[in-house]
Amino acid sequence: VKKESDANSVKVATETKAVIQKYLDQNPELEVNYLLDQGTEIENAVDNVLDSIYGGGILSVLVILLFMQSFKSTGIVALSIPISLIIKVMLMFFGGVTFNLMSLAGLALGVGMLMDNSVVVLQNIEDYKNKLNDLTQASIVGTQKVAGAITASTLTSMAVFAPLVTIEGAIGQMFKDVALTV
């Protein structure tokens, strides 16, 4: 069985197995051996990527705690990860992007970018908090001082990935998923 390039491999494999099983139930004398089941391979790969995202998120939070030495700042960053992932998954749904290795890799990359930007902003706020002795003012000034650099960095990343959306064919679909999720 060969699927079309825009079809969901896991769904095709599952539905194919169901059809084969129905045929086997009607013909018990037959035996089927699957040579290759890409559906299972893809499910395992997706599970591995998800585990890596979770592990990377936890490790990132621990590193931030180690360097920032503030449970409050670390908590803010740690809370931003699931919130941003929920928003991104909703955008993926409405944008027609499916869960696959490439879109999950884009999510992992996006979480890394979020962590980078968060650390820069929080560190700057912390520096101004020590100078100004006013958390509200430090938050405003600290964020304003790095807002341009953070925006430029994020837009640069978007500019790097944006052309990938225009690639045609099956390869284009893979790269499109990464580009849109980043």
N, C-alpha and C positions, 0 to 999 in steps of 0.2 A: 504494500500500500504506500502510495506516495502522496503527500499533501501538497496543496497549493501554497505559494510563498506567503500569502496573507492569512493563512489559516493558523489556528492555535494548535501547536504540536501536541500538547498534553490532551486537549479535547479530542483531537483526531485519534490519538492512540487509545484513549478510554472508550470512545464510541466504536472503534474498530474491534477492540477486545470484546465489547458487549455483543456485537454482531456475530463474531466468531464463536463466543460462548453459547449464544442462542442456537447456532448451527450444530455445535458439538452436543448440546442437550438433545437435539433431535436425532443425532447420529452418534450414539455412544461408542461405536466401534472405532471411531476416528480419534486420533491423537494429534495435538498441535504442539510444536516446539517453536518458541519465539527466538529468532536469531538476534534481533536487535529491537529494543523497545526504547525509542527516544523519549517517550513520555515519562518513563521512570527516571531516565538520565537527567532530563530537564528538571523534574521535580526535585531530585537530589541536589542538582546544581543550584537551584533557587534557594533551597533550604540552607545550603552552605553559604550563599551570599547573604541571606538574612542573618544567619549566625555571625558572620563577619561584621555586618552592620551593627548588630547588638553589642558584640565584643568590642568593636572599635569605638562605639559610643561610650561604653562603660570605661574603657581605657582612657579615652579623651577626657572624660569627667575627672578621673583620678589624676591625670597629668595636670589639669587645670587646678584642681585642689592643691596639688603639690606646689605649683608655682605661684598661684594667687594667694594661697594660705588664708582663704576666706570661704567659709561654708555658704555664706549668703551669695557671693558672686558665683560660686560653683553651682549653687542651686538654681540661680537664674539661667545659666547656660544649660544646665541639665534639663530644666523645664522647657527651654526653647527647642530642644531636639524633637521630642514627641509632638509638640504643637506644630512645628514646621513640617514634620513628616505627614501629619494628618492633613494639613492644608495642601501639601504637594500631592498626596494620593487623591484628594478630591479634584485637584486640577488635572491630574492624569486621567481620572475617570471622565471628566467633562471634555477633555482634549482627545479622548479615544486612544490613549496610550495604555497598552496592556503591561501586565507584570511579566517580565522576562529578564534574562541575565543582563541585557544591556540597560534596560530601564532601572533595574535595581543597582547596577554599577553607577548610573547617573545619580540615583538617590544617595548612595554612599559618598560620591564626590561632592554632592550638594551639602551633605551633613558636614563634611570636612571643611568646605568653604564657610559654612555658618559658624563652625567652631573657630576658625581663624579670625573671622571678622569680630566675633564675640569677644575673644581674648584681647584683641587690639583695643576695642572700645572700653571693655571693663578695666584693662590696665591703665588706660588714659584717665578714666574716671577716678580710679584709685589714686593716681598721681595728683590729680587736682583736688581730691578730697583732703589729702595731706597738706596741700598748699593753702586751700581756702577754708578749711574746717567747716564746710557747709555742704552736705551731701547733695541737696537739690541743685545748688549752683554748680557743684563739681560735675554732676550728671549732665547738666546743660552744656557747660563749657567743654568738658571732656569729650562729649559726643560731637559737638560742633567742630572741634579741632581735628578730628579724624574722619568726619563725615565725607569729605571730598575724596580722601584716599580710599576709604572703604567703597564708596560708590564707583570710583574709577577702577578699582580692583575687580569688583563684581561685574561691571560693564565690560571690562577687558575679557574676563572669562566667558561672558555671554557672546562677545564678538568672535571668540575663537570657536565656540560650538555652533553658532548660528548657521554658518555655511553648510554644516553637515545635514541640515534639514532639507537641502535642495538635491541631495544625491538620489538618484533613481534606482529602482529595482529592490531586490531582497537585501542587498548590502545597505542600500539607502534607508530601508525600513529600520534596520538594526541601529545605524548611526543616528537616525531621526529620534529613536526612543531615548538614546543617551542625551542628545542635544536638548530635547524638550524637558527631560527630567532635571537636567542641571539647571 
